[in-house]
Amino acid sequence: MTAQLIDGKSIAASLRQQIAQRVAERRQQGLRTPGLAVILVGSDPASQVYVSHKRKDCEEVGFL
């Protein structure tokens, strides 16, 4: 079996673009904008970085 390289960055960029498009369509239709709720327990720095990345990703595609 031959290994197949997958370009994760380009796949992720394509998915983000598709999600942003769908969010924009929902807004144009007068539907509610999707959102993401996060519950962070404790103060682990790695968890805080993870949550900040999720926030950035959500803002990038138009989530609340």
N, C-alpha and C positions, 0 to 999 in steps of 0.2 A: 504494500500500500504506500503510495506516494504522499508525502506531507504537503498540505496545502496552506500557504500563507494567507492569512486574513488581515486586511487593513482595517483594524478596529476603529481608528480615528476617522476614516472616511465613512464607515458605516454609521458611527455615532453622529457625525455631522449631518448625514442624510436623514437619520431618524429625527434629530432635533429640528431640522427644516420641515419635515413632514408634520411633526407635532405642532410647531409654531403656526403652520398653515391651517391646521384643524382648529386650533384655538382661535385664530383670527376669524375663521368661518363661523364658529359658535358665537363670537361677539357680534358679527354682522347679522346673525339671525336673532339676536336679542336673548340668547341663552346665557346661562351662568358661566363665568370663567372658571376653569378647573383650578384647584389649589392643592397644596400638600401640607398636611399637619405633621409636625415632628415633636415627639416627647423625648427630651434629653434628660437622662437620669445621671446625676453625678457631674463631675467636672473633668473628665478625662480629656486631655488636650487633643488626642487623636479623634475622639468622638466629635469634639467641637469643630475640628477641621472638616470632618466628613459632613456634618450638618451645614457648614458654611458653603461647601461645594454644592450640596443639594439646593441650597437657596439660590446660588448663582445660576445653576442649571435651570431652575424653575423660572427665574426672572428672564433668562435668555429666551425661553419659549413662550413667555407671556402668562404663566401661571400667577395667581395671586400669592 
